[in-house]
């Protein structure tokens, strides 16, 4: 009996080693969503309090992909307030406790790497998406020296994002598809401000946003990540063309950010930099264009 068991074990091992003999398909497949508040679909409620929702771009991408990926499950590890630095270290994000972020290992990146290593069968994690970098420059609108603040933020993005993307790719199983995104520009809402400096910043902000997005796109290219062109979908750099929004002729980038985010809304729900349901759907569509069919 022992010899028969040993024989079958030897045959099974030999078959597994033969080319073309595939391992069993994973019982479950996972879409791992990483990043900041956008990855959690955060929006203000009617009292203006930020909260996670199931109306974010991640939820829309998941709904589209599970239609043709059997047993696909969504895992969200994103955290409101996350910067490129806090994603790596787990420190410096006061929002982590407020938003009850789940950080096994001490940081979002470590949690993501742990997850990917624990689900390392080929095809087990067919998709990883990330949005990160917005909070590195988010506070610059109120900084005394906007230029220096943006430069520091761009530097941190340039330093940290390649490290994050490299760690994710290294930990992921074979067959994983990766996508990051460029950022839209909520500072454009300052177009309506009565404060001259805020209005001037809104005018200058598309060029500043391009600096940030060029850094993100370059990091994606080097790491083999696809880039969802959210900035393009939001017409972020187009201040020349105009459209009608609520009876006013506005630059198309201003009208778009007002239509697809809470940035131009009045209190208590606004002004708020987060996308609304329609904006998240646009972001999801930008991701879907580069993800393709899994």
VEXMI-599536 format. One record per residue (C-alpha): residue in one letter; residue number from 1; x, y, z. Coordinates in pm, whole numbers, padded with zeros to 5 digits. Each point is the difference from the previous one (the first is absolute). Layout:
residues N
REC palo mimi      x      y      z
REC    A  NUM      X      Y      Z
...
END
This chain:
residues 294
REC palo mimi      x      y      z
REC    X    1  00000  00000  00000
REC    X    2  00280  00237  00093
REC    X    3  00175 -00069 -00333
REC    X    4 -00325  00072 -00191
REC    X    5 -00045  00336  00179
REC    X    6  00362  00089 -00065
REC    X    7 -00040 -00091 -00368
REC    X    8 -00307  00221 -00043
REC    X    9  00172  00285  00182
REC    X   10  00299 -00029 -00232
REC    X   11 -00223 -00006 -00309
REC    X   12 -00196  00306  00121
REC    X   13  00320  00194  00061
REC    X   14  00132 -00093 -00342
REC    X   15 -00322  00108 -00173
REC    X   16  00001  00334  00181
REC    X   17  00351  00064 -00128
REC    X   18 -00089 -00067 -00362
REC    X   19 -00049  00301 -00232
REC    X   20 -00362  00069 -00073
REC    X   21 -00130 -00168  00316
REC    X   22 -00168  00290  00177
REC    X   23 -00047  00031  00374
REC    X   24 -00355  00015  00131
REC    X   25 -00162  00339 -00040
REC    X   26 -00024  00205  00320
REC    X   27 -00334 -00035  00180
REC    X   28 -00024  00376  00036
REC    X   29  00151  00292 -00185
REC    X   30  00061  00340  00151
REC    X   31 -00006  00361 -00113
REC    X   32  00229  00189  00239
REC    X   33 -00079  00373  00023
REC    X   34  00257  00231  00159
REC    X   35  00044  00371  00053
REC    X   36 -00152  00293  00181
REC    X   37 -00360  00113  00060
REC    X   38 -00092 -00027 -00368
REC    X   39  00063 -00374  00011
REC    X   40 -00259 -00021  00281
REC    X   41 -00256  00203 -00196
REC    X   42 -00008  00270  00269
REC    X   43 -00264  00270 -00028
REC    X   44 -00152  00251  00242
REC    X   45 -00343 -00081  00139
REC    X   46 -00278  00260  00036
REC    X   47  00171  00130  00316
REC    X   48  00332  00034 -00180
REC    X   49  00159 -00294  00182
REC    X   50  00233 -00209 -00215
REC    X   51 -00077 -00369 -00013
REC    X   52  00086 -00305 -00208
REC    X   53 -00261 -00097 -00259
REC    X   54 -00065 -00284 -00243
REC    X   55 -00029  00254 -00284
REC    X   56  00372  00045 -00064
REC    X   57  00197 -00079 -00313
REC    X   58  00126 -00321  00160
REC    X   59 -00357 -00124  00044
REC    X   60 -00080  00083 -00362
REC    X   61  00312 -00177 -00130
REC    X   62 -00080 -00302  00217
REC    X   63 -00356 -00017 -00135
REC    X   64  00131  00009 -00357
REC    X   65  00272 -00262  00051
REC    X   66 -00195 -00254  00204
REC    X   67 -00241 -00032 -00293
REC    X   68  00267 -00206 -00179
REC    X   69  00247 -00105  00274
REC    X   70 -00142 -00296  00189
REC    X   71  00004  00014  00381
REC    X   72  00157  00348  00003
REC    X   73  00009  00162  00345
REC    X   74  00081  00360  00089
REC    X   75  00260  00084  00265
REC    X   76  00031  00369  00093
REC    X   77  00307  00105  00198
REC    X   78 -00009  00371 -00090
REC    X   79  00002  00262  00274
REC    X   80 -00134  00355  00011
REC    X   81  00274  00260  00042
REC    X   82  00275 -00233 -00120
REC    X   83  00313  00158 -00146
REC    X   84  00273 -00179 -00191
REC    X   85  00209  00009  00317
REC    X   86 -00265 -00124  00243
REC    X   87 -00090 -00279 -00241
REC    X   88  00353 -00132  00042
REC    X   89  00062  00071  00368
REC    X   90 -00346 -00008  00156
REC    X   91  00083  00331  00169
REC    X   92 -00107  00358 -00058
REC    X   93 -00362 -00057 -00100
REC    X   94 -00243  00116  00269
REC    X   95 -00286 -00131 -00214
REC    X   96  00111 -00361  00051
REC    X   97 -00161 -00024  00341
REC    X   98 -00296  00218 -00087
REC    X   99 -00090 -00213 -00301
REC    X  100  00082 -00334  00169
REC    X  101  00260 -00098 -00257
REC    X  102  00101 -00366  00001
REC    X  103  00380 -00023  00005
REC    X  104  00133 -00350  00070
REC    X  105  00375  00036  00029
REC    X  106 -00011  00369  00092
REC    X  107 -00058  00177 -00332
REC    X  108 -00223 -00026 -00304
REC    X  109  00292 -00106 -00218
REC    X  110  00103 -00274  00244
REC    X  111 -00360 -00119  00021
REC    X  112 -00021 -00012 -00380
REC    X  113  00329 -00189 -00032
REC    X  114 -00116 -00249  00264
REC    X  115 -00325 -00055 -00186
REC    X  116  00171 -00050 -00335
REC    X  117  00250 -00246  00144
REC    X  118 -00279 -00194  00171
REC    X  119 -00193 -00027 -00330
REC    X  120  00282 -00087 -00234
REC    X  121 -00152 -00256 -00232
REC    X  122  00012  00106 -00363
REC    X  123 -00312  00201 -00083
REC    X  124 -00114  00018  00361
REC    X  125  00029  00381  00006
REC    X  126 -00080  00103 -00358
REC    X  127 -00025  00371  00081
REC    X  128  00166  00258  00225
REC    X  129 -00098  00367 -00026
REC    X  130  00139  00294  00191
REC    X  131 -00046  00375  00032
REC    X  132  00255  00185  00210
REC    X  133  00175  00338  00005
REC    X  134 -00291  00243  00031
REC    X  135  00054  00048  00373
REC    X  136  00367  00078 -00054
REC    X  137 -00108  00331 -00154
REC    X  138 -00356  00042  00130
REC    X  139  00095  00250  00270
REC    X  140  00195  00222 -00238
REC    X  141 -00303  00216 -00086
REC    X  142  00016  00153  00348
REC    X  143  00380  00005  00030
REC    X  144  00184  00331  00027
REC    X  145  00230 -00102 -00285
REC    X  146 -00200 -00209 -00245
REC    X  147  00287 -00058 -00240
REC    X  148  00233 -00139  00266
REC    X  149 -00279 -00214  00142
REC    X  150 -00082 -00154 -00338
REC    X  151  00370 -00057 -00071
REC    X  152  00037 -00184  00329
REC    X  153 -00309 -00207 -00077
REC    X  154  00122 -00088 -00348
REC    X  155  00335 -00100  00150
REC    X  156 -00167 -00231  00251
REC    X  157 -00208 -00157 -00278
REC    X  158  00312 -00048 -00211
REC    X  159  00180 -00159  00293
REC    X  160 -00277 -00222  00137
REC    X  161 -00224 -00110 -00285
REC    X  162  00269 -00202 -00182
REC    X  163  00074 -00178  00328
REC    X  164 -00370 -00080  00052
REC    X  165 -00057 -00126 -00353
REC    X  166  00316 -00211  00000
REC    X  167 -00098 -00168  00328
REC    X  168 -00348 -00082 -00129
REC    X  169  00125 -00145 -00326
REC    X  170  00265 -00208  00176
REC    X  171 -00253 -00148  00247
REC    X  172 -00279 -00071 -00248
REC    X  173 -00063 -00339 -00160
REC    X  174  00049 -00060 -00371
REC    X  175 -00280  00132 -00216
REC    X  176 -00084  00309  00210
REC    X  177 -00095  00315 -00188
REC    X  178  00092  00333  00162
REC    X  179 -00153  00347 -00053
REC    X  180  00058  00341  00159
REC    X  181 -00168  00330 -00083
REC    X  182  00076  00363 -00066
REC    X  183 -00174  00258  00219
REC    X  184 -00275  00251 -00071
REC    X  185  00031  00356  00133
REC    X  186 -00253  00110  00266
REC    X  187  00192  00326  00052
REC    X  188 -00170  00122 -00317
REC    X  189 -00307  00070  00215
REC    X  190  00186  00309  00120
REC    X  191 -00108  00158 -00329
REC    X  192 -00310  00121  00188
REC    X  193  00190  00142  00297
REC    X  194 -00019  00368  00085
REC    X  195  00356 -00029  00132
REC    X  196  00246  00106 -00270
REC    X  197  00273 -00238  00112
REC    X  198 -00236 -00299  00002
REC    X  199 -00119  00090 -00349
REC    X  200  00357  00038 -00121
REC    X  201  00086 -00341  00144
REC    X  202 -00297 -00154 -00180
REC    X  203  00132  00147 -00326
REC    X  204  00350 -00136  00062
REC    X  205 -00110 -00337  00138
REC    X  206 -00024 -00195 -00331
REC    X  207  00373  00048 -00056
REC    X  208  00072 -00108  00357
REC    X  209 -00226 -00303 -00047
REC    X  210  00193 -00091 -00313
REC    X  211  00325 -00007  00199
REC    X  212 -00155 -00248  00242
REC    X  213 -00155 -00212 -00274
REC    X  214  00320 -00011 -00205
REC    X  215  00177 -00138  00305
REC    X  216 -00269 -00265  00048
REC    X  217 -00006 -00097 -00367
REC    X  218  00377 -00033 -00011
REC    X  219  00000 -00225  00306
REC    X  220 -00275 -00216 -00152
REC    X  221  00190 -00041 -00323
REC    X  222  00319 -00112  00175
REC    X  223 -00187 -00245  00226
REC    X  224 -00213 -00151 -00275
REC    X  225 -00327  00144  00134
REC    X  226 -00273  00119 -00233
REC    X  227 -00116  00357  00053
REC    X  228 -00367  00096  00008
REC    X  229 -00018  00350 -00148
REC    X  230 -00237  00153  00254
REC    X  231  00151  00345 -00054
REC    X  232 -00087 -00027 -00367
REC    X  233 -00352 -00122  00071
REC    X  234 -00053  00304  00224
REC    X  235  00149  00238 -00263
REC    X  236  00241  00113  00273
REC    X  237  00238  00190 -00228
REC    X  238 -00260  00161 -00228
REC    X  239 -00066  00355  00119
REC    X  240 -00053  00139 -00350
REC    X  241 -00325 -00167 -00109
REC    X  242 -00322  00105  00171
REC    X  243 -00332 -00168  00075
REC    X  244 -00321  00099  00176
REC    X  245 -00036 -00108  00361
REC    X  246 -00302  00113  00202
REC    X  247 -00062  00287 -00238
REC    X  248  00361  00123 -00005
REC    X  249  00269 -00027 -00266
REC    X  250  00298 -00161  00170
REC    X  251  00333 -00150 -00102
REC    X  252 -00068 -00367 -00071
REC    X  253  00238 -00119  00274
REC    X  254 -00180  00211  00262
REC    X  255 -00345 -00113 -00114
REC    X  256  00111 -00363  00000
REC    X  257  00143  00003  00351
REC    X  258 -00315  00176  00120
REC    X  259 -00220 -00262 -00165
REC    X  260  00189 -00310  00112
REC    X  261  00120  00095  00349
REC    X  262 -00129  00178  00311
REC    X  263  00261  00276 -00039
REC    X  264 -00248  00269 -00112
REC    X  265 -00286 -00097  00232
REC    X  266 -00119  00222  00281
REC    X  267  00012 -00103  00369
REC    X  268 -00054 -00232  00166
REC    X  269  00074 -00255 -00273
REC    X  270  00262  00220 -00164
REC    X  271  00237  00125 -00094
REC    X  272  00163 -00343  00003
REC    X  273  00273 -00136 -00226
REC    X  274 -00147 -00349 -00041
REC    X  275 -00174 -00128 -00310
REC    X  276 -00374 -00049  00002
REC    X  277 -00172 -00313 -00131
REC    X  278  00022  00119 -00361
REC    X  279  00364  00098  00040
REC    X  280  00089 -00339  00142
REC    X  281 -00171 -00163 -00299
REC    X  282  00221  00208 -00232
REC    X  283  00310 -00106  00194
REC    X  284 -00109 -00364 -00023
REC    X  285 -00044  00034 -00375
REC    X  286  00355  00138 -00030
REC    X  287  00128 -00305  00186
REC    X  288 -00207 -00239 -00210
REC    X  289  00150  00144 -00319
REC    X  290  00352 -00099  00105
REC    X  291 -00082 -00319  00192
REC    X  292 -00178 -00163 -00292
REC    X  293 -00159 -00340  00046
REC    X  294  00165 -00208  00272
END
